[in-house]
Amino acid sequence: MNFIDQNWESVWKDYYFKKKREPKGQADIVELMIMLNLDQCKS
């Protein structure tokens, strides 16, 4: 989660352009952000 927190602007843009549907809630947004940035989140 630190990666997402520290790179919020780029993560948000990445999410916004890659989302396939409208989110059902905040957890849905966070889950997709983590999936899109999984490699960076692990390190």
PDB file as gemmi writes it, atoms N, CA and C in Angstrom:
CRYST1    1.000    1.000    1.000  90.00  90.00  90.00 P 1                      
ATOM      1  N   MET A   1       0.825  -1.207   0.000  1.00  0.00           N  
ATOM      2  CA  MET A   1       0.000   0.000   0.000  1.00  0.00           C  
ATOM      3  C   MET A   1       0.861   1.258   0.000  1.00  0.00           C  
ATOM      4  N   ASN A   2       2.091   1.166   0.501  1.00  0.00           N  
ATOM      5  CA  ASN A   2       2.961   2.344   0.499  1.00  0.00           C  
ATOM      6  C   ASN A   2       3.203   2.846  -0.913  1.00  0.00           C  
ATOM      7  N   PHE A   3       3.383   1.904  -1.859  1.00  0.00           N  
ATOM      8  CA  PHE A   3       3.617   2.314  -3.249  1.00  0.00           C  
ATOM      9  C   PHE A   3       2.450   3.149  -3.760  1.00  0.00           C  
ATOM     10  N   ILE A   4       1.236   2.688  -3.524  1.00  0.00           N  
ATOM     11  CA  ILE A   4       0.047   3.415  -3.988  1.00  0.00           C  
ATOM     12  C   ILE A   4      -0.028   4.776  -3.314  1.00  0.00           C  
ATOM     13  N   ASP A   5       0.241   4.812  -2.032  1.00  0.00           N  
ATOM     14  CA  ASP A   5       0.195   6.073  -1.289  1.00  0.00           C  
ATOM     15  C   ASP A   5       1.230   7.066  -1.818  1.00  0.00           C  
ATOM     16  N   GLN A   6       2.432   6.588  -2.076  1.00  0.00           N  
ATOM     17  CA  GLN A   6       3.521   7.464  -2.517  1.00  0.00           C  
ATOM     18  C   GLN A   6       3.406   7.863  -3.986  1.00  0.00           C  
ATOM     19  N   ASN A   7       2.662   7.100  -4.774  1.00  0.00           N  
ATOM     20  CA  ASN A   7       2.548   7.366  -6.211  1.00  0.00           C  
ATOM     21  C   ASN A   7       1.095   7.575  -6.615  1.00  0.00           C  
ATOM     22  N   TRP A   8       0.337   8.204  -5.736  1.00  0.00           N  
ATOM     23  CA  TRP A   8      -1.107   8.307  -5.897  1.00  0.00           C  
ATOM     24  C   TRP A   8      -1.524   8.856  -7.254  1.00  0.00           C  
ATOM     25  N   GLU A   9      -0.890   9.934  -7.704  1.00  0.00           N  
ATOM     26  CA  GLU A   9      -1.324  10.574  -8.951  1.00  0.00           C  
ATOM     27  C   GLU A   9      -1.191   9.631 -10.149  1.00  0.00           C  
ATOM     28  N   SER A  10      -0.053   8.968 -10.276  1.00  0.00           N  
ATOM     29  CA  SER A  10       0.135   8.058 -11.414  1.00  0.00           C  
ATOM     30  C   SER A  10      -0.734   6.810 -11.271  1.00  0.00           C  
ATOM     31  N   VAL A  11      -0.909   6.318 -10.053  1.00  0.00           N  
ATOM     32  CA  VAL A  11      -1.762   5.146  -9.831  1.00  0.00           C  
ATOM     33  C   VAL A  11      -3.208   5.477 -10.194  1.00  0.00           C  
ATOM     34  N   TRP A  12      -3.673   6.656  -9.814  1.00  0.00           N  
ATOM     35  CA  TRP A  12      -5.053   7.054 -10.109  1.00  0.00           C  
ATOM     36  C   TRP A  12      -5.272   7.169 -11.614  1.00  0.00           C  
ATOM     37  N   LYS A  13      -4.310   7.790 -12.326  1.00  0.00           N  
ATOM     38  CA  LYS A  13      -4.431   7.920 -13.786  1.00  0.00           C  
ATOM     39  C   LYS A  13      -4.448   6.546 -14.435  1.00  0.00           C  
ATOM     40  N   ASP A  14      -3.557   5.661 -13.993  1.00  0.00           N  
ATOM     41  CA  ASP A  14      -3.487   4.302 -14.522  1.00  0.00           C  
ATOM     42  C   ASP A  14      -4.817   3.595 -14.312  1.00  0.00           C  
ATOM     43  N   TYR A  15      -5.352   3.695 -13.113  1.00  0.00           N  
ATOM     44  CA  TYR A  15      -6.644   3.083 -12.803  1.00  0.00           C  
ATOM     45  C   TYR A  15      -7.742   3.651 -13.695  1.00  0.00           C  
ATOM     46  N   TYR A  16      -7.786   4.972 -13.807  1.00  0.00           N  
ATOM     47  CA  TYR A  16      -8.859   5.644 -14.541  1.00  0.00           C  
ATOM     48  C   TYR A  16      -8.901   5.189 -16.003  1.00  0.00           C  
ATOM     49  N   PHE A  17      -7.734   5.024 -16.621  1.00  0.00           N  
ATOM     50  CA  PHE A  17      -7.694   4.653 -18.038  1.00  0.00           C  
ATOM     51  C   PHE A  17      -7.816   3.151 -18.268  1.00  0.00           C  
ATOM     52  N   LYS A  18      -7.532   2.329 -17.264  1.00  0.00           N  
ATOM     53  CA  LYS A  18      -7.565   0.875 -17.448  1.00  0.00           C  
ATOM     54  C   LYS A  18      -8.815   0.213 -16.883  1.00  0.00           C  
ATOM     55  N   LYS A  19      -9.628   0.951 -16.135  1.00  0.00           N  
ATOM     56  CA  LYS A  19     -10.815   0.321 -15.552  1.00  0.00           C  
ATOM     57  C   LYS A  19     -11.745  -0.135 -16.670  1.00  0.00           C  
ATOM     58  N   LYS A  20     -12.378  -1.258 -16.456  1.00  0.00           N  
ATOM     59  CA  LYS A  20     -13.245  -1.841 -17.473  1.00  0.00           C  
ATOM     60  C   LYS A  20     -14.721  -1.547 -17.196  1.00  0.00           C  
ATOM     61  N   ARG A  21     -15.023  -1.101 -15.984  1.00  0.00           N  
ATOM     62  CA  ARG A  21     -16.411  -0.802 -15.596  1.00  0.00           C  
ATOM     63  C   ARG A  21     -16.378   0.194 -14.456  1.00  0.00           C  
ATOM     64  N   GLU A  22     -17.524   0.723 -14.145  1.00  0.00           N  
ATOM     65  CA  GLU A  22     -17.606   1.645 -13.012  1.00  0.00           C  
ATOM     66  C   GLU A  22     -17.470   0.851 -11.715  1.00  0.00           C  
ATOM     67  N   PRO A  23     -16.747   1.367 -10.741  1.00  0.00           N  
ATOM     68  CA  PRO A  23     -16.560   0.647  -9.473  1.00  0.00           C  
ATOM     69  C   PRO A  23     -17.853   0.561  -8.676  1.00  0.00           C  
ATOM     70  N   LYS A  24     -17.958  -0.492  -7.878  1.00  0.00           N  
ATOM     71  CA  LYS A  24     -19.135  -0.674  -7.023  1.00  0.00           C  
ATOM     72  C   LYS A  24     -18.958   0.034  -5.688  1.00  0.00           C  
ATOM     73  N   GLY A  25     -17.736   0.374  -5.354  1.00  0.00           N  
ATOM     74  CA  GLY A  25     -17.460   1.052  -4.091  1.00  0.00           C  
ATOM     75  C   GLY A  25     -15.971   1.301  -3.955  1.00  0.00           C  
ATOM     76  N   GLN A  26     -15.593   1.885  -2.830  1.00  0.00           N  
ATOM     77  CA  GLN A  26     -14.181   2.209  -2.600  1.00  0.00           C  
ATOM     78  C   GLN A  26     -13.301   0.966  -2.592  1.00  0.00           C  
ATOM     79  N   ALA A  27     -13.799  -0.116  -2.012  1.00  0.00           N  
ATOM     80  CA  ALA A  27     -13.006  -1.346  -1.948  1.00  0.00           C  
ATOM     81  C   ALA A  27     -12.720  -1.869  -3.350  1.00  0.00           C  
ATOM     82  N   ASP A  28     -13.673  -1.709  -4.249  1.00  0.00           N  
ATOM     83  CA  ASP A  28     -13.517  -2.127  -5.637  1.00  0.00           C  
ATOM     84  C   ASP A  28     -12.390  -1.336  -6.309  1.00  0.00           C  
ATOM     85  N   ILE A  29     -12.343  -0.041  -6.053  1.00  0.00           N  
ATOM     86  CA  ILE A  29     -11.297   0.822  -6.610  1.00  0.00           C  
ATOM     87  C   ILE A  29      -9.934   0.387  -6.078  1.00  0.00           C  
ATOM     88  N   VAL A  30      -9.832   0.217  -4.773  1.00  0.00           N  
ATOM     89  CA  VAL A  30      -8.560  -0.164  -4.142  1.00  0.00           C  
ATOM     90  C   VAL A  30      -8.096  -1.526  -4.651  1.00  0.00           C  
ATOM     91  N   GLU A  31      -9.023  -2.474  -4.770  1.00  0.00           N  
ATOM     92  CA  GLU A  31      -8.671  -3.811  -5.245  1.00  0.00           C  
ATOM     93  C   GLU A  31      -8.068  -3.747  -6.648  1.00  0.00           C  
ATOM     94  N   LEU A  32      -8.681  -2.978  -7.543  1.00  0.00           N  
ATOM     95  CA  LEU A  32      -8.149  -2.869  -8.896  1.00  0.00           C  
ATOM     96  C   LEU A  32      -6.807  -2.151  -8.906  1.00  0.00           C  
ATOM     97  N   MET A  33      -6.656  -1.123  -8.076  1.00  0.00           N  
ATOM     98  CA  MET A  33      -5.374  -0.414  -7.997  1.00  0.00           C  
ATOM     99  C   MET A  33      -4.272  -1.363  -7.548  1.00  0.00           C  
ATOM    100  N   ILE A  34      -4.569  -2.213  -6.583  1.00  0.00           N  
ATOM    101  CA  ILE A  34      -3.579  -3.175  -6.092  1.00  0.00           C  
ATOM    102  C   ILE A  34      -3.250  -4.187  -7.189  1.00  0.00           C  
ATOM    103  N   MET A  35      -4.279  -4.684  -7.886  1.00  0.00           N  
ATOM    104  CA  MET A  35      -4.040  -5.651  -8.954  1.00  0.00           C  
ATOM    105  C   MET A  35      -3.178  -5.053 -10.062  1.00  0.00           C  
ATOM    106  N   LEU A  36      -3.437  -3.803 -10.437  1.00  0.00           N  
ATOM    107  CA  LEU A  36      -2.673  -3.145 -11.500  1.00  0.00           C  
ATOM    108  C   LEU A  36      -1.230  -2.878 -11.088  1.00  0.00           C  
ATOM    109  N   ASN A  37      -0.986  -2.758  -9.790  1.00  0.00           N  
ATOM    110  CA  ASN A  37       0.344  -2.397  -9.288  1.00  0.00           C  
ATOM    111  C   ASN A  37       0.919  -3.462  -8.366  1.00  0.00           C  
ATOM    112  N   LEU A  38       0.512  -4.699  -8.558  1.00  0.00           N  
ATOM    113  CA  LEU A  38       0.880  -5.774  -7.638  1.00  0.00           C  
ATOM    114  C   LEU A  38       2.395  -5.932  -7.491  1.00  0.00           C  
ATOM    115  N   ASP A  39       3.122  -5.887  -8.597  1.00  0.00           N  
ATOM    116  CA  ASP A  39       4.578  -6.056  -8.527  1.00  0.00           C  
ATOM    117  C   ASP A  39       5.230  -4.979  -7.668  1.00  0.00           C  
ATOM    118  N   GLN A  40       4.815  -3.731  -7.849  1.00  0.00           N  
ATOM    119  CA  GLN A  40       5.388  -2.642  -7.067  1.00  0.00           C  
ATOM    120  C   GLN A  40       4.962  -2.731  -5.605  1.00  0.00           C  
ATOM    121  N   CYS A  41       3.748  -3.206  -5.360  1.00  0.00           N  
ATOM    122  CA  CYS A  41       3.253  -3.306  -3.981  1.00  0.00           C  
ATOM    123  C   CYS A  41       4.010  -4.385  -3.204  1.00  0.00           C  
ATOM    124  N   LYS A  42       4.473  -5.429  -3.899  1.00  0.00           N  
ATOM    125  CA  LYS A  42       5.181  -6.518  -3.232  1.00  0.00           C  
ATOM    126  C   LYS A  42       6.580  -6.106  -2.798  1.00  0.00           C  
ATOM    127  N   SER A  43       7.215  -5.183  -3.554  1.00  0.00           N  
ATOM    128  CA  SER A  43       8.602  -4.843  -3.223  1.00  0.00           C  
ATOM    129  C   SER A  43       8.722  -3.861  -2.099  1.00  0.00           C  
TER     130      SER A  43                                                      
END                                                                             
